[in-house]
Amino acid sequence: MSSSVNDSLPIQKIQHDPQLGQLYKICFVNILFSIFTLGIHRFWGITRLRKYLVRCSMLQNDRFEYTGKGIELFRGFVKVMGVFMALWGLYFGVGYLIQHVLNMPFLMKIIDVVLAIAYVPTLFFLIYTGAYGALRYRLTKTRWRGIRFNLSGSAFSFGLFAMKRVFLNIISLGILIPTSALKKESLLINNMSYGSLKFSMNYPTHHLNKVNIVTLLLAIPTLTFSRIWYHVALRKFIYENIQLQNIRFRFTMTPGCQILLDIKAFLLLMITVGLGYPIVLQMYIKTFLDNVEIIGDLDSLKALQSQQPELTTGEGLEGVFGESLI
Amino acid sequence: MNKTAKFYDGKSSISFSVQINPDIHGIFVKGLGSKTSEYYQYSDLKIIELPVNSLPGVIASIANSDVRLLIEDPSLFSMIQSKIKMKSSKFSSLWISGMLLAMTTFICLILLYKLPYNYSHLIAEAIPQSWEDKFGEYGAKVLTTDYVTCTNDLGQKALEKLVRDLVNAGEVPVPVTIKVFDDDSTNNAFAMSGNQIFVFSGLIKNSDDYDELAGVLAHEIGHVLKRHPTERMIHGLGLSFLIKMISGGIGQLDSLLTTSSLFLTLHYSRAHETEADDVAIQILTKTGIGTKGFLTFFDKLEAEQTEKLKKFHKASKKLEGFLSTHPLTEDRINHIKNQSVKPNVPRKRILTKVEWAQIKAMCQTKISS
């Protein structure tokens, strides 16, 4: 917890200094090439953007480095698409066989019902599994001081766990949302490492139930703006409980700051008809990094290189279900 | 020439401040903790990042991909850079560009010439009838909340008799249902998934005899027979998936592509209309109704459209042909005239005058949702 953090320890922040012109150039070229190549270029475009944004982030005069390649994202996407196509093919093939060859429409109805029931949980499972795999890929491709980050553990187990928590959240009418979020985050963070050093997140209890329930009740009258209070409180709690050896973290963002940022971003996108996207992107990253404090002596971290090899295929599932830029 | 740089050996996070001394074949790196120096040949080095403004240039070892050398001095970096072979990266970018170009051409060709017609047709064929019925059931449910359905028993029976004859002539393998919506201002009909045809009362009102209505119904049966409603739904889903893939979540690009895809959809829709017209001609010929009534319907439609377009320039008609979901009425009339053959069965009345009158009076009894 933050109370245990010694105030005499040095506090560092990740500096972020991208040039807006360069960011616009990258985004513009990416959009242009994506149009000409019917979207295939986007894997290379996203990589280029990530490389630049990560490279512009610096901690204690040492820049972060992103070593991902467009072809790796493309390969991941093709693999997952192949699996999906095969499943669709199988589905239609079986459907045709049952309907037209075996002439057993009742069996098709049973299959339809089973699939309809399984659809939503499967979707949640795939989304979370994909997000975990994508995060693993991005971490193994990110270095600081020559050392790779990593994420161990099974993406499928995480997907299954997260899916269960989603249903518990629904059944509990949202009361269990903070517990689920913290359990998911701690599972994720406890599997994360910087080279040979493992991150950890342990908390005996949490105080987020009240803010969760109040903001949930106010969500409709405030057009969901109230939830910003919960999300900021959650993030603060998470950061205050993360540890990397003797290094602690703190999240200093306030709900007011977050609301102001969201409104500014919304207005900017509206006024510029979307052309202000690079500015908004820069605004969000900079504000986020300005509010993350890293407490402790970073030079005392003696991380050895991660034993896990870099992934050469990445983000297949996340590439299908949506794209996060960083 | 000794210069300072920052060095990471890739084994630990410890940074070494090193002296580098380049020669003809490579660079000496001195000051690596316990090691006195290390030598890296230029052929073993690759550029990771070029120096930009205050950012140092980054060089990595090919043999040990974790090693990083960070050089802040731009002149030193460009000197080393000139010695490091850039051939492989140039080749790689050339290869990627070529591959992208080839794939783009391939996809464009498929997309523009083959795919829109074939893939949705193949998928529509594979969709089980029970699914199609469910789509149709849902669509009909939505429609019946928006429109009042005409339910005159005698009129409905006469209409079903006409549809039955047309369906038999078209050898449609599934039963076709028909409903009339009370809307005198709409002179049209449409087909929906689940072998359903919906007729607006305006079409019945504007038809002087049943053969005009039969022409439009035969056209809609053509859509049913070719499974066009389901095919169009799949085509739309396929296009939106393709758009999502291309735009990658970038909102503006998404909107731009959605608008562009509209033209592809319109072209696709016009192809379906022509196909349904061809089926209608066959059905009308086979039943002995003939295409005269069908042509009369189009003549009336043409007159109606001409009246509406009178105030616009003639050029707008060309644009209409390009932007419309249906081919130009004038073109359709010519097409029907060209395709029509003399009926091999004598022209006969399928409906009696009384039955036609019953259809005409259909909307005197209605149910509202």
Chai-1 contact restraints between the chains, C-beta under 6 A:
chainA,res_idxA,chainB,res_idxB,connection_type,confidence,min_distance_angstrom,max_distance_angstrom,comment,restraint_id
A,I31,B,L253,contact,1.0,0.0,6.0,A-B,restraint_1
A,T37,B,L100,contact,1.0,0.0,6.0,A-B,restraint_2
A,T37,B,T104,contact,1.0,0.0,6.0,A-B,restraint_3
A,L38,B,T104,contact,1.0,0.0,6.0,A-B,restraint_4
A,L38,B,I107,contact,1.0,0.0,6.0,A-B,restraint_5
A,L38,B,I246,contact,1.0,0.0,6.0,A-B,restraint_6
A,G39,B,M245,contact,1.0,0.0,6.0,A-B,restraint_7
A,G39,B,I246,contact,1.0,0.0,6.0,A-B,restraint_8
A,I40,B,M103,contact,1.0,0.0,6.0,A-B,restraint_9
A,R42,B,G248,contact,1.0,0.0,6.0,A-B,restraint_10
A,F92,B,A126,contact,1.0,0.0,6.0,A-B,restraint_11
A,G95,B,P128,contact,1.0,0.0,6.0,A-B,restraint_12
A,Y96,B,A126,contact,1.0,0.0,6.0,A-B,restraint_13
A,Q99,B,P128,contact,1.0,0.0,6.0,A-B,restraint_14
A,M108,B,P128,contact,1.0,0.0,6.0,A-B,restraint_15
A,R145,B,Y8,contact,1.0,0.0,6.0,A-B,restraint_16
A,R145,B,S13,contact,1.0,0.0,6.0,A-B,restraint_17
A,R145,B,S15,contact,1.0,0.0,6.0,A-B,restraint_18
A,G146,B,Y8,contact,1.0,0.0,6.0,A-B,restraint_19
A,G146,B,G10,contact,1.0,0.0,6.0,A-B,restraint_20
A,G146,B,D66,contact,1.0,0.0,6.0,A-B,restraint_21
A,G146,B,R68,contact,1.0,0.0,6.0,A-B,restraint_22
A,I147,B,S13,contact,1.0,0.0,6.0,A-B,restraint_23
A,G274,B,G251,contact,1.0,0.0,6.0,A-B,restraint_24
A,G274,B,Q252,contact,1.0,0.0,6.0,A-B,restraint_25
A,A303,B,S13,contact,1.0,0.0,6.0,A-B,restraint_26
A,L304,B,S12,contact,1.0,0.0,6.0,A-B,restraint_27
A,Q305,B,G10,contact,1.0,0.0,6.0,A-B,restraint_28
A,Q305,B,K11,contact,1.0,0.0,6.0,A-B,restraint_29
A,Q305,B,D66,contact,1.0,0.0,6.0,A-B,restraint_30
A,E323,B,G248,contact,1.0,0.0,6.0,A-B,restraint_31
A,E323,B,G249,contact,1.0,0.0,6.0,A-B,restraint_32
